[in-house]
């Protein structure tokens, strides 16, 4: 595995551990799903305390 990927994995904590796990087990096809779920979670956390919250909740 390239040194850059290992170094990045050590710096980002839990998310890095998850990506390293997926990389070592050759589960590359799961990386897009994990990243979409992560982005969706971040969107929901930030939308709770903002003025766009009513518009986000109508999507679900």
GIZIKA-V913457 format. One line per field, one symbol per residue. ss: DSSP state (~ for helix, > for strand, _ for the rest). phi: phi as a letter, one per 20 degrees, with the letter a starting at -180 (. if undefined). burial: 1 if it has 24 or more other C-alpha atoms within 12 Angstrom, else 0. A space follows every 10 residues. Layout:
ss = ???
phi = ???
burial = ???
//
This chain:
ss = __~~~~~~~~ ~__~~~~~~~ ~~~~___~~~ ~~~~~~~~~~ ~~~~~~~~__ __~~~~~___
phi = .fffffffff eemfffffff ffffeldffe ffffffffff ffffffffdc fegffffffd
burial = 0000000000 0000000011 0000000000 0000000000 0000000000 0000000000
//
